[in-house]
Every structure is written in C-alpha cells, then in structure tokens.
C-alpha cells in the first residue's frame, strides 16, 4: 500500500516518474548500483523533529549529510532532533528507509538541500522501491525551501 500512496501523490502532483523495484539494499553504494545511478543522485528523505508533533522533511543527497548548525540557522531554531523510528512512522506513515514526502500521512514542510538538482532517485514508500524524478518538479510540487543545509562527510 505504501508504494501506491507514493505513486498516487506523484500522479496528483503531475510529476513524471519511473518506479524501480530493486530489492533491499544495505548501503548507499548498493542502492546506487541497484538503481543504476551515481550515489549523489540518490536523495534521502530525513524526518527531523522541531518539537512535539512538529516535524519537517529534509531532502539530502546520498553522498552528503545534514549540517545541523546550517539547518538550525535556515529554520531559525536553536534545537532539532531525529525522531525515534516509531515517532518517524507516526509522523509519516512510512518506516525508516522508505520515507518520502509523497503520500506521507502528514504534509510536513520540506527543506531541500541546494545540491538536490537534476534527475534524482527518491524512496518509493516501501523497502526496495524507488522513484526517479526531476528535482525541480519535486521542489515545486512540495513548495520546498531550498537552502544550504548539508556538507560532505569529507568536509
């Protein structure tokens, strides 16, 4: 059912997409190989907690990580945290590793890192499922705020 929620939301938003079924993967490299893309084309959707029943989605390229001071600054807050797996599920209706803003049980605000560009691969709402979409279509459909909120693990 989760995959269907994603595709229904993409259809409703008028976004062109391709679904890929690739089975479960254990790393970014495995996911990129299974999806036939470079690791920086995979975009992780992370759920971040601002407060009680107050979350947001952060779109992060696979080869980057959230820079917490940058994200706090972009949001104008002094504190953020990652919710537990149970709280992330309650906030989105998706298990960790399958989370996407599309078809979420709640339309949380979205921050897209400035490196989310071009053709990208997002989680498809179920393990081993992804969708390939154009970043600008995703950003526009979600009304995402684009900001510099990540760094490279080697920075």
N, C-alpha and C positions, 0 to 999 in steps of 0.2 A: 504493500500500500504506500510506503514512503516514496518509492520511485515515481509512482503515479501522481503523488502530490506535487513533486518537483516538476514533472513534465506538464501537468495541468497549469501550474503557476507560470511556467515559461510560455506556454501557449497563450494564456490570458494576457501576458505582458507583450505578446507579439514578437518574442525573441526567437530567432532561428537557432537551432541547436542540433547536436548529434549526440545520441546516447551510446556509451561504450560499456559493455559488460566484460569485466576482466578478472573476476575472482578477487579474493582477498590478497592484500599485499602487506609486507612488513616494514617497508621503508620508502622514503621518497624516491630513491633510485629504482626500486621495484615498481612503484606506481608509475613513474615516468616511462619505464620500459613497457609496461603493460598497456599504457595509454598511447604509446608511440609519440611522446612529446619530450621536450627538454624539461629538466626539473624546474626551471624558472617559469614555465608555462602552467604548472600546477598551482592553483590558488587555494590555500587553506582558508576555511571559514571558521574563525575562532569566536566563541561566545565569551564576552567579558562582562563582569558584574560591576555595576556602579553603586548599587545599593539594594535594599530589599525590593524584590520584584522590579528591578530596573537593570536591564541588560542592553547590550548592543552587539552587533556583528562586526568583526574586523576581518577584512579580506587581505591576506598576506601571501605574497609569492612563496612558493615552496622552498626556495633557496635563501629565504630571509626569515627574520624573527621579529616579533614586536619589540620595539624600543620603548619601554614603559615610561620614561620621562617625556619622550616625544608624544606619546599617546595621551598621557595626562595633560600635557600642555595643550594639545589640539582640542581636548574636550573641556579644558578649563576646570579640571578637578584635581584634588590632591591625593585621591585614593581610588584604586581599581584592583580587582582581583579576578582570578579564574574560578568559576563555579565548580562545584563537585560534579562528577558525571551525572548524578541523579538530578541535581539542580539544572544542569545544562539541558537534560532531557525534558524536564518540566517546563523550561523556558522556550524550547523549540519544537519538541515532539520528535527530535532526532537523537540517536545515540552518537557519542563522540566518534569521530572518524567518518561520519555520514552527514554531518551538519552542513546546511546550506540555507541562505536566506529565503530561497524559493520554496514555497509550501510550508514554511515554518508555521507552527500553531500561534505565533505572535509575530507581528511585523515590527521587530525592534529596529532602531536606527542602524545605519550601515556606514562604516568608515572604510574606504578603500585606500590602501597604500598607493602612493603615487607611482609605484613600479608595476601596478596591475594595469597592463596595457596589451593591446593586440589580441590574438586568439589565445584563450585560456581554457583550462580544464578545471571544473569545479566538482565537488562531491555531488552525487546523484541521489542522496537520500537513503541509500542502502549500501551495505558493505559490498565492494567490488563493482560499483556502478559509478560512472562519471558522466558529466555532460560537457561538451565542447561548445563554447560560446565566444562572442566578441566582447571584450572587456567594456567597451564604450556602451554597448547595449545593456549590459548588466548594471553599470553605474547609473545610466539614465533611468532604467526601469525601477531601480530601487531608490532613486533620489539620494544616492550615496554621496557623502562628503569625501573628497579626495584630499589626502594630506600625506606628508612625510612622517610615517609612524613606525617604520621598521629600520633595521640595519642588517648588514650581512654578518653571519657568525664569525667572519674573519676580520671584521672592522675593529 
